[in-house]
Amino acid sequence: QLQLTMSEKSELTRSLEMVQNQLQEKESEIKREISEYKDRLLQAEKEHQDALTEANRKSEVEIEACHEKISSLEHFIRSQKLEIEHLKSNKEQLNNSLKEANQALGELLKTKVR
């Protein structure tokens, strides 16, 4: 009976060692997979951050270009308004000169008719 019990104990001990070895292997495999997933996650986060940084940089460049275009258009509009005011002033002066010339012509015609 003792020998049978000792034999069973030995068998159970071997089985326990096998199970412990399998658990250690499985634990090592799981730790390795976790490490791989962490590395992949870090890489994905880095790529995402790089893409975000690049998108922000491009947006800033586009915004700056838009600001410059707006500024240029505002300057153009101001110069066009000044040109319009200048042309209005010239038109008024020409109209006044035309009136004076017509009056003078009228006076000359009256004088000539007499």
C-alpha positions as CSV (number, residue, x, y, z in Angstrom):
1,Q,0.0,0.0,0.0
2,L,2.8,2.4,0.9
3,Q,4.6,1.6,-2.3
4,L,1.4,2.2,-4.3
5,T,0.9,5.5,-2.5
6,M,4.5,6.5,-3.1
7,S,4.1,5.6,-6.7
8,E,0.9,7.7,-7.0
9,K,2.7,10.6,-5.2
10,S,5.6,10.4,-7.6
11,E,3.1,10.4,-10.6
12,L,1.2,13.3,-9.1
13,T,4.4,15.2,-8.6
14,R,5.5,14.6,-12.2
15,S,2.0,15.7,-13.4
16,L,2.2,18.8,-11.1
17,E,5.6,19.7,-12.5
18,M,4.3,19.2,-16.1
19,V,1.3,21.5,-15.3
20,Q,3.6,24.0,-13.7
21,N,5.9,24.0,-16.7
22,Q,3.0,24.4,-19.1
23,L,1.7,27.3,-17.0
24,Q,5.1,28.9,-17.0
25,E,5.3,28.5,-20.8
26,K,1.8,29.9,-21.2
27,E,2.7,32.8,-18.9
28,S,5.8,33.5,-20.8
29,E,3.9,33.4,-24.1
30,I,1.2,35.7,-22.7
31,K,3.9,38.2,-21.4
32,R,5.6,38.1,-24.8
33,E,2.2,38.8,-26.6
34,I,1.4,41.6,-24.2
35,S,4.9,43.1,-24.9
36,E,4.2,42.8,-28.6
37,Y,0.8,44.5,-28.3
38,K,2.3,47.3,-26.2
39,D,5.0,47.8,-28.8
40,R,2.4,47.9,-31.6
41,L,0.2,50.3,-29.6
42,L,3.2,52.6,-29.0
43,Q,4.0,52.5,-32.7
44,A,0.4,53.2,-33.7
45,E,0.3,56.1,-31.2
46,K,3.5,57.5,-32.6
47,E,2.3,57.3,-36.1
48,H,-1.0,58.9,-35.1
49,Q,0.8,61.7,-33.3
50,D,3.1,62.2,-36.3
51,A,0.1,62.3,-38.7
52,L,-1.6,64.8,-36.4
53,T,1.5,67.0,-36.2
54,E,1.8,67.0,-39.9
55,A,-1.9,67.8,-40.4
56,N,-1.6,70.7,-37.9
57,R,1.5,72.0,-39.7
58,K,-0.2,71.9,-43.1
59,S,-3.3,73.6,-41.6
60,E,-1.1,76.3,-40.1
61,V,0.6,76.8,-43.5
62,E,-2.8,77.0,-45.3
63,I,-4.2,79.4,-42.6
64,E,-1.1,81.6,-43.0
65,A,-1.6,81.6,-46.8
66,C,-5.2,82.5,-46.4
67,H,-4.3,85.4,-44.1
68,E,-1.8,86.7,-46.6
69,K,-4.4,86.4,-49.4
70,I,-7.0,88.3,-47.3
71,S,-4.4,91.0,-46.5
72,S,-3.5,91.3,-50.1
73,L,-7.2,91.5,-51.1
74,E,-7.9,94.1,-48.5
75,H,-5.0,96.1,-49.8
76,F,-6.3,95.8,-53.3
77,I,-9.8,96.9,-52.2
78,R,-8.4,99.9,-50.4
79,S,-6.4,100.9,-53.5
80,Q,-9.4,100.4,-55.8
81,K,-11.5,102.6,-53.4
82,L,-8.9,105.3,-53.6
83,E,-8.8,105.0,-57.4
84,I,-12.6,105.3,-57.5
85,E,-12.5,108.4,-55.3
86,H,-9.8,109.9,-57.6
87,L,-11.8,109.1,-60.7
88,K,-15.0,110.7,-59.1
89,S,-13.0,113.8,-58.3
90,N,-11.6,114.0,-61.8
91,K,-15.1,113.5,-63.3
92,E,-16.4,116.3,-61.1
93,Q,-13.6,118.6,-62.3
94,L,-14.2,117.6,-65.9
95,N,-17.9,118.3,-65.5
96,N,-17.2,121.7,-64.0
97,S,-14.7,122.5,-66.8
98,L,-17.3,121.4,-69.3
99,K,-20.0,123.6,-67.8
100,E,-17.6,126.5,-67.8
101,A,-16.6,125.8,-71.4
102,N,-20.3,125.6,-72.5
103,Q,-21.0,128.8,-70.7
104,A,-18.1,130.5,-72.4
105,L,-19.2,129.1,-75.7
106,G,-22.7,130.4,-75.0
107,E,-21.3,133.8,-74.3
108,L,-19.2,133.7,-77.4
109,L,-22.2,132.7,-79.6
110,K,-24.3,135.5,-78.1
111,T,-21.5,137.9,-78.8
112,K,-21.0,136.7,-82.3
113,V,-24.8,136.9,-83.0
114,R,-24.8,140.6,-82.0
